[in-house]
C-alpha cells in the first residue's frame, strides 16, 4: 500500500516543482510600453519584493532608460523579437540607457542572472 502513495506523492511533488520553475522563468521577462509606468519587482524569496527594475523614457530623450533599485546586481538582455540587441548589467541603485531601442518601441528585457 505504501508504494502507490509514494508514487502519487512523487508525482504531485514533480508537478509543484515544474510550476515553480515555470513561474520563475515567466517573472524573468518584462515588456515596457512607452505610454505606461513600467516596473518589475524582484523577489528574493516568497515574501516581499526587495529589488525593482524601472523602465522609463526621460523627458526630451529618444532612448529608454533602465534603473535598478535594491541590493542585487542584475544582468539583462534587451531583445527585439527573437534577436538580441544589447546585454548589460545594472549595479544596485544605478541606471543605464538601453542602446538601440528607440522610445517609440516597446522595450523587451530578459533577466539573465542576479547576484548579491
C-alpha positions in Angstrom: 0.0 0.0 0.0 2.9 2.4 0.6 4.1 2.2 -3.0 1.1 3.8 -4.6 1.2 6.6 -2.0 4.8 7.3 -2.8 4.1 7.4 -6.5 1.3 9.9 -6.0 3.4 12.0 -3.7 6.3 12.0 -6.1 4.0 12.9 -9.0 2.5 15.8 -7.1 5.9 17.0 -6.0 7.2 16.9 -9.6 4.2 19.0 -10.7 4.8 21.5 -7.9 8.5 21.9 -8.8 7.7 22.3 -12.5 5.1 25.0 -11.8 7.6 26.9 -9.6 10.3 26.9 -12.2 7.9 28.0 -14.9 6.8 30.9 -12.7 10.4 31.9 -12.2 11.0 31.9 -15.9 7.9 34.0 -16.5 8.9 36.6 -13.9 12.3 37.0 -15.6 10.9 38.9 -18.6 9.5 42.4 -18.7 7.9 44.3 -21.6 8.0 48.1 -21.1 5.4 50.2 -23.0 6.2 53.9 -23.9 2.9 55.2 -22.6 2.9 53.4 -19.1 4.8 53.3 -15.9 6.9 50.1 -16.2 8.5 48.2 -13.3 9.4 44.7 -12.4 9.7 43.6 -8.7 12.4 41.1 -8.0 11.6 38.6 -5.3 14.5 37.0 -3.4 12.2 34.7 -1.5 8.4 34.1 -1.4 7.6 37.0 0.9 8.3 40.6 0.0 10.0 42.1 -3.1 13.4 43.6 -2.3 14.5 44.9 -5.6 12.9 46.5 -8.6 13.7 47.4 -12.2 12.1 50.5 -13.6 12.0 51.3 -17.3 11.2 54.8 -18.5 11.8 57.4 -21.1 13.5 60.6 -19.7 11.9 63.8 -20.8 13.5 65.1 -24.1 15.2 61.8 -24.8 14.7 59.3 -27.6 16.0 56.2 -25.8 14.8 54.0 -22.9 16.5 54.2 -19.6 16.6 51.3 -17.1 17.0 51.9 -13.4 17.8 49.2 -10.8 16.8 49.8 -7.1 17.7 47.5 -4.4 20.7 45.4 -3.3 21.4 42.9 -6.1 23.4 43.1 -9.3 21.3 42.2 -12.4 22.4 41.1 -15.9 19.9 42.0 -18.6 19.4 41.3 -22.2 17.4 43.7 -24.4 15.5 41.9 -27.1 13.7 42.9 -30.3 11.5 39.9 -31.2 13.9 36.9 -31.0 17.1 38.9 -31.7 19.4 40.2 -29.0 20.0 44.0 -29.2 22.1 44.6 -26.1 23.5 42.8 -23.0 24.3 44.9 -19.9 24.5 44.8 -16.2 22.9 47.1 -13.6 24.5 47.6 -10.3 22.3 48.4 -7.3 20.8 51.8 -7.4 22.2 52.7 -10.8 20.7 53.4 -14.2 21.6 53.0 -17.9 20.3 53.8 -21.3 19.1 50.8 -23.4 21.1 51.2 -26.6 19.4 50.8 -30.0 15.9 50.8 -28.6 14.0 53.9 -29.6 11.4 55.4 -27.3 8.7 54.7 -29.9 9.1 50.9 -29.5 8.4 48.6 -26.6 11.4 47.6 -24.5 11.7 43.9 -24.0 14.1 42.9 -21.2 15.1 39.4 -20.1 16.9 38.8 -16.9 19.9 36.7 -17.4 21.1 36.5 -13.8 21.0 38.2 -10.4 23.7 38.2 -7.7 24.3 39.9 -4.4 
